Amino acid sequence: IGHEDLVNLFSRFGVVKFAKICRGRLSAYSNFGFVIFSRQDSVERAIEAGKMDKIYWKGQKLYVAHAFKKAVTSGLKDALRN
C-alpha cells in the first residue's frame, strides 16, 4: 500500500490531513501507517469501521486504532516479556 492508497482508503471517513506508511523490518506484515484527520469524529468513524472488520486493502483486513507514544508501547513490550 502506498501513500496515495492510504489517503484514498481513509478519505471516506473524512478529510485526511496527513498519511504515512512505515515499512516494517521483518516482513510486509509488519508494515504500519499513520493517518491524521482534520476532525475527531472522522477518527472515531475510522476506528469503529476497523472494529467492525470493514477496512480492507486488497483482501487483507487492516487493524485500525489510536496511535500510542513510543514510551507507552515500550512499556507494554516490557510488561509482556515479564
Order of alpha helices (4+ residues) and beta strands (2+ residues): alpha-beta-beta-alpha-beta-beta-alpha
